[in-house]
Amino acid sequence: MAQELIKKQAPAKVEPSRSDKIAEWISKISVSPLGAIRAAEITGGNEWGFGLDIGVPISRYASLHLVNLAYEDHDWRSSAIDDTALNLEYQFKSFSTDSFSPYGVGGSVHSWSNDDWGFSFGLGAKFKFNEYFSLGGDYSL
């Protein structure tokens, strides 16, 4: 009985166009509203704030975030943006599940009202409810 060799040809790979790659990258950008509490010192008073976090993934476990915050300084009559931070967020995959994700965060912070620069480092966790909604919190020094 003769054996026949059948060559299977792999389908040709189609490279995505540049516009497809850009569209895919833009679709990964996250924009998240957030609330904040700022404490002047351990025994000092707290100030409430709110802001916007714009995040871009840079690897499977790390993302870069630009965070702008406004605080209740002077009955909300201070500058529109009081603090800006550029943070790197790294997910601790070994402790993560599909719905729970602890992470480390660190970066540079600028206070527009005092014209101060600083660095912050902290820990946080997110609870993911679905693809579009998660609830989380972090604490930074």
Phi, psi and chi 1 to 4 in degrees:
 res  aa     phi    psi   chi1   chi2   chi3   chi4
   1 MET       -  127.3 -170.9  164.0  168.9      -
   2 ALA   -81.8  137.3      -      -      -      -
   3 GLN   -97.7  136.7  -66.8 -178.7  -15.6      -
   4 GLU  -110.5  134.5  -66.1 -177.9   27.2      -
   5 LEU   -95.3  125.7  -63.4  175.4      -      -
   6 ILE  -109.3  121.0  -59.8  173.2      -      -
   7 LYS   -86.9  124.4  -75.2 -171.7  174.1 -179.2
   8 LYS   -96.9  128.0  -70.0 -172.4  177.4 -179.4
   9 GLN   -94.9  126.9 -140.4  175.0    8.2      -
  10 ALA   -70.2  142.8      -      -      -      -
  11 PRO   -63.1  144.7   15.9  -22.5      -      -
  12 ALA   -65.4  135.4      -      -      -      -
  13 LYS   -76.8  132.3  -80.2 -169.2  171.6 -177.2
  14 VAL  -104.5  116.7  178.2      -      -      -
  15 GLU   -74.8  131.9  -73.1  -67.7  -37.7      -
  16 PRO   -65.9  147.5   10.7  -13.8      -      -
  17 SER   -71.1  165.9   69.2      -      -      -
  18 ARG   -60.9  -40.2 -178.3 -177.3  169.7  121.6
  19 SER   -66.9  -33.1   61.7      -      -      -
  20 ASP   -66.9  -40.3  -70.8  -18.5      -      -
  21 LYS   -64.9  -41.5  -70.6  178.8 -177.6  178.9
  22 ILE   -65.7  -42.8  -68.2  170.3      -      -
  23 ALA   -62.9  -39.6      -      -      -      -
  24 GLU   -65.3  -42.4 -179.3 -176.2   -2.8      -
  25 TRP   -63.6  -43.6 -175.4   80.2      -      -
  26 ILE   -64.4  -35.3  -71.4  172.3      -      -
  27 SER   -67.7  -18.0   71.5      -      -      -
  28 LYS   -87.1  -10.1  -67.3  179.1 -179.0  178.9
  29 ILE   -70.2  133.8  -65.2  173.4      -      -
  30 SER  -108.8  142.1   65.5      -      -      -
  31 VAL  -126.0  116.6  178.1      -      -      -
  32 SER  -129.9  129.3  -53.8      -      -      -
  33 PRO   -73.7  151.1   26.1  -31.0      -      -
  34 LEU  -149.0  156.9   53.3   92.9      -      -
  35 GLY  -110.8  156.3      -      -      -      -
  36 ALA  -144.8  153.0      -      -      -      -
  37 ILE  -125.9  125.9  -59.9  172.2      -      -
  38 ARG  -113.2  129.0  176.4  170.3   63.3 -179.4
  39 ALA  -113.2  130.2      -      -      -      -
  40 ALA   -66.7  -38.4      -      -      -      -
  41 GLU  -160.2  177.7   53.4 -170.5   55.9      -
  42 ILE   -59.7  -41.9  -67.3  175.3      -      -
  43 THR   -97.1   -0.4   59.0      -      -      -
  44 GLY   -79.7  175.0      -      -      -      -
  45 GLY   -77.3  162.4      -      -      -      -
  46 ASN  -103.4  151.5  -64.1  -29.7      -      -
  47 GLU  -122.1  133.6  -69.8  179.7  -40.4      -
  48 TRP   -87.2  150.4  -66.5   90.7      -      -
  49 GLY  -151.4  172.4      -      -      -      -
  50 PHE  -145.2  163.6   68.3   94.0      -      -
  51 GLY  -171.8 -165.2      -      -      -      -
  52 LEU  -136.4  135.1 -163.2   62.2      -      -
  53 ASP  -115.9  122.5  176.3  -36.3      -      -
  54 ILE  -112.0  116.8  -59.1  170.5      -      -
  55 GLY  -118.2  146.4      -      -      -      -
  56 VAL  -133.3  124.1  177.9      -      -      -
  57 PRO   -69.8  137.5   22.3  -27.9      -      -
  58 ILE  -114.7  -12.8   56.0  175.5      -      -
  59 SER  -157.6 -174.4   75.6      -      -      -
  60 ARG   -64.3  -32.4 -173.9  171.2  177.8 -173.3
  61 TYR  -115.2   -7.0  -57.1  115.0      -      -
  62 ALA  -120.9  147.0      -      -      -      -
  63 SER  -144.1  153.2   55.0      -      -      -
  64 LEU  -107.5  133.5 -164.7   60.1      -      -
  65 HIS  -128.8  134.9  -64.9  -98.0      -      -
  66 LEU  -105.6  118.2  178.3   65.8      -      -
  67 VAL  -118.3  126.8 -179.5      -      -      -
  68 ASN  -117.6  130.0  -73.7  -58.9      -      -
  69 LEU  -126.8  145.4  -66.0  168.4      -      -
  70 ALA  -121.2  135.4      -      -      -      -
  71 TYR  -113.6  166.5  -69.8   99.6      -      -
  72 GLU   -78.2   26.8   63.1  176.5  -30.7      -
  73 ASP   -54.2  134.7  -65.2  -21.1      -      -
  74 HIS    51.5   47.3  -47.7  -66.5      -      -
  75 ASP    55.7   44.5  -66.1  -37.0      -      -
  76 TRP    65.5   23.5  -62.3  100.2      -      -
  77 ARG  -106.8   14.7  -70.8 -170.0  176.0   94.4
  78 SER   -85.3 -159.7   64.5      -      -      -
  79 SER   -64.6  159.2   62.0      -      -      -
  80 ALA   -63.9  -36.9      -      -      -      -
  81 ILE  -123.2  119.4  -61.8  174.1      -      -
  82 ASP   -90.6  -39.6  -66.5  -44.1      -      -
  83 ASP  -132.7  142.9  -70.8  -11.2      -      -
  84 THR  -128.2  135.6  -62.1      -      -      -
  85 ALA  -132.6  144.2      -      -      -      -
  86 LEU  -116.2  110.1 -176.4   61.3      -      -
  87 ASN  -118.8  148.8  -67.3  -31.9      -      -
  88 LEU  -105.4  126.7  178.4   66.2      -      -
  89 GLU  -113.7  127.7 -161.4  172.9  -76.0      -
  90 TYR  -123.4  121.0 -174.3   80.8      -      -
  91 GLN   -78.7  131.7  178.3 -176.2   -1.1      -
  92 PHE   -84.5   87.8  -60.2  133.5      -      -
  93 LYS   -61.3  -34.5 -173.2   61.9 -179.9  168.8
  94 SER   -66.9  -19.6   57.9      -      -      -
  95 PHE  -104.5    2.3  -61.0  106.7      -      -
  96 SER   -93.4  153.7  -62.6      -      -      -
  97 THR  -125.2 -174.7   64.6      -      -      -
  98 ASP   -64.7  -29.7  -72.1  -20.5      -      -
  99 SER  -111.3  -10.1   61.2      -      -      -
 100 PHE  -127.7  132.2  174.7   71.5      -      -
 101 SER  -142.2  103.4  176.2      -      -      -
 102 PRO   -79.3  151.8   26.7  -30.4      -      -
 103 TYR  -150.4  160.8   60.3   89.4      -      -
 104 GLY  -105.7  149.1      -      -      -      -
 105 VAL  -138.6  142.7   63.2      -      -      -
 106 GLY  -162.2  153.6      -      -      -      -
 107 GLY   172.8 -162.5      -      -      -      -
 108 SER  -109.2  141.9  177.6      -      -      -
 109 VAL  -127.0  140.9 -178.4      -      -      -
 110 HIS  -125.9  127.9 -179.9   68.0      -      -
 111 SER   -96.0  115.0  172.8      -      -      -
 112 TRP   -74.0  -29.2  -64.2  101.3      -      -
 113 SER   -74.2  -32.6   56.2      -      -      -
 114 ASN  -105.7   -6.8  -58.7  -20.5      -      -
 115 ASP    54.9   41.5 -158.9   27.4      -      -
 116 ASP  -103.2  147.6  -71.9  -24.2      -      -
 117 TRP  -113.7  150.5  -72.6   90.1      -      -
 118 GLY  -162.8  177.8      -      -      -      -
 119 PHE  -120.9  148.2  -64.6   97.8      -      -
 120 SER  -133.6  147.8   67.0      -      -      -
 121 PHE  -141.6  142.8  -59.8   94.4      -      -
 122 GLY  -169.2 -173.8      -      -      -      -
 123 LEU  -127.9  153.6  -64.0  172.1      -      -
 124 GLY  -156.4  177.1      -      -      -      -
 125 ALA  -150.4  147.6      -      -      -      -
 126 LYS  -125.1  141.6  -72.1 -177.8 -173.8  173.5
 127 PHE  -109.6  117.6  -66.7   93.9      -      -
 128 LYS   -95.6  120.2 -174.3  175.3 -179.7 -179.2
 129 PHE   -91.1  -36.5  -64.1  100.6      -      -
 130 ASN  -158.8 -169.7   60.1   37.6      -      -
 131 GLU   -63.4  -26.8 -175.6 -179.9   -3.4      -
 132 TYR  -111.6   -8.6  -56.6  105.2      -      -
 133 PHE  -135.4  127.1 -177.8   75.5      -      -
 134 SER  -142.0  158.8   63.5      -      -      -
 135 LEU  -127.8  130.2 -174.6   61.2      -      -
 136 GLY  -151.5  175.2      -      -      -      -
 137 GLY  -158.9  152.7      -      -      -      -
 138 ASP  -143.6  161.2   57.0   54.1      -      -
 139 TYR  -126.6  126.4 -177.3   80.4      -      -
 140 SER  -127.2  146.3  -63.3      -      -      -
 141 LEU  -106.6      -  -60.6  173.6      -      -
